């Protein structure tokens, strides 16, 4: 029962401190007239941005990134024509098709490399098997019968 009194006292101190400094915005004391002058929506305006800016936020590129020729051409056409979005979509589709074509070529090259490797390995294995079979026949040949090709027993 001795521990309940210090716990209760510390809770009261914390509650008093919170109510005393309720108007403070940060750890540093602020001017009361600044708090009253700014509306409560001001903080939200700093956090949230308009929908148009939000949609373009992740689309923006860094300063050092280079633009493709399609993007440069598309921007030039957009300044002159009203069908800008259609041309942008066409440019994006051309870029996707070019990327798909490069990927297909890459996978085809990899498949051809693997097929060539597998064929060479197969040929080497067949050659090793043929050589070992010939060595076995030479070692086990007793000289009495003709060679293997002519010594087939017919049934």
N, C-alpha and C positions, 0 to 999 in steps of 0.2 A: 504494500500500500504506500510505501514511501516514494516510489517512482511516479505515481500518478500526479502529485502536486507539481514537480518540475515539468512534466509533459504538458499539463494544463497551462502552466504559466508561459511556456515557450509558444504554445499555440495562440495564446492571447497576444503575445508580443508580435508574432507574425501577422495576425489579423489586423492589429493596430497599424503596423508598418505598411501593409498593403493599402489600407484605406487612406492613410496619410499621403502616400505617393501615387495615388490612382491616376492623377492627371498627367504624370510625367510620361513622355514619349520614349525616352531612352535613359541610360544611366546618368547622363548629364542633365542638370536641371534646365528646363526650358522656360522661356518667357510665357507668361499666362496670356498676354494679348496675342501672341503668335498662334497659340492653340485655339483661341476663340475666333481669330480672324480666318483661319483656314477651315474650310468646310470638311465634314467627315468623308466626303467622296473624293477628296484630293489624293489620299493614299491609294485608293482604288484606281484613279486615273493614271497614276504612275505605274501601276502594275499591269493593267490591261491596256491593250492597244486596239485601234480600229480593225475591223474585220479584213479590210483590204491589205493593211500592213501585215496582219497575222498570216494571211494566206501566202504572201510573198516572202515571209521571213526565212523559211527553210529553202526557198528556191534560189535565193541570192547566192551568187558565187563569190569566192574570195577575189581580191584584187589581182592576184598573180595568175589565176586560172585563165588559160587561153580559150577563146571561143572558137568553135568549129566554123568552117566556111558556110555551112547551112544556117547556123545561128546568125552570122553576120549578114548573109543574104536575106534571111527572114526579117531581121530588124530593119534593113533598108527598105524592104517591100512594105513593111508595116507602116512606115512613115508616109508612104505614098498612097497605099490602098486601104480600103475599109475592110477587106476580107483577110485581115491579119491573122486571126485565130486559125483559119483553115490552112493557111500557109505554114504556120508554126506546127500544126499537127502533121502536115505532110513532111516537113523537115525532120520532125521527131521520128516519124515512121521510116524515113530513109536511113536515119542513123541506126534505128533498131534493126532494119533489114541488113545493113552493112555489118553490124555487130554479129548478127546471126550467121551471116555468110562466113565471117572470119572464124567463128566458133566451129561451124561445120567443116571448114578446111582444116582447122587444127585437129579435130577429132579424126578426120579421114587420114591425115598424115600419121597420127599416132597409131591408128589401126593398121595402116600399111607397114609401119615400122615393126609392129608386133608380129604381123603375119610373116614378114621377111625373116625376123628373128626365129620364129617358130619353125619355119620351113628349113632354115639353115641347121637348126638344132636337130630336126628330124633326119635331114640328110647325113649329118655327122654320126648320129646314132645308128642309122642303117649301115653306114660305111664301117663303123666299129664292129657291128654285129657280123657283117659279111667277112671282115678280116678274121675275127675270132673263129667263125665257122670254118673258114679255109684252113686256119692253123690246126684246129681240132681234127679235120679230115686228113691233113698231111701227117699229123702225129699218129693217128690210129690206122693209117693205111698199111696193110700188111703186104701189099704187092702181089697177092694171089688173084684177087678179083680186079676187073677193070675199074677205072675211077667211078665215083658216085653217080655221075650223070648217066652212065651207061649200065649201071648195075641195078636197074629198077626191076623188081620182081613183079610179074604180071600175074593176076589171079584169074 
